[in-house]
């Protein structure tokens, strides 16, 4: 992992972008010694977002299964009646 100050990154933006793209490792930008941002390859970011969304879906499915196990299900006829579809 590499870190650069925002000022240094601004002066060498094309190099920073190329390094993140080719190296497939984030380059962290710092201000006053603290990380404030990161430059990351766009395809890597897309994969990270997709993985995070998949994980959220898995967690939601697990929560739904746990709720069903704890509270049971609602009969379909009851759902339709509650929605005024009968």
DARAVEN-V591291 format. One record per pair of residues at least 12 apart in sequence whose C-alpha atoms are under 10 Angstrom apart, sorted by the first residue. I is the first residue (numbers start at 0). J is the second residue. D is the distance in whole Angstrom. If there is no record, write none. Layout:
BEGIN
i->(I,I)
j->(J,J)
d->(D,D)
END
This chain:
BEGIN
i->(0,0,0,0,1,1,1,1,1,1,1,1,2,2,2,2,2,2,2,2,2,2,3,3,3,3,3,3,3,3,3,4,4,4,4,4,4,4,4,4,5,5,5,5,5,5,5,5,6,6,6,7,7,8,8,8,8,8,9,12,15,15,15,15,16,16,16,17,17,17,18,18,18,19,19,19,19,19,19,20,20,20,20,20,20,21,21,22,22,23,23,23,23,23,23,24,24,24,24,24,25,25,25,25,25,25,26,26,26,27)
j->(24,25,26,27,18,19,24,25,26,27,28,37,25,26,27,28,29,32,33,34,36,37,15,26,27,28,29,30,32,34,37,27,28,29,30,31,32,33,34,35,27,28,29,30,31,34,35,36,28,29,30,28,29,26,27,28,29,38,28,38,27,28,38,39,38,39,40,38,39,40,38,39,40,37,38,39,40,41,43,38,39,40,41,42,43,39,40,39,40,39,40,41,42,43,44,37,38,39,40,43,37,38,39,40,43,44,38,39,40,39)
d->(7,7,6,8,10,10,8,7,5,6,9,10,9,6,5,6,7,10,10,8,10,9,9,7,6,5,6,9,10,9,10,8,5,5,6,8,8,9,9,9,9,5,6,6,9,9,9,9,9,9,8,9,10,9,9,7,9,10,10,10,10,10,8,9,7,8,8,10,10,9,9,9,9,9,6,5,6,9,10,9,7,4,8,9,9,10,8,9,9,7,6,10,9,7,10,10,9,7,8,9,6,6,5,8,9,10,5,7,10,9)
END
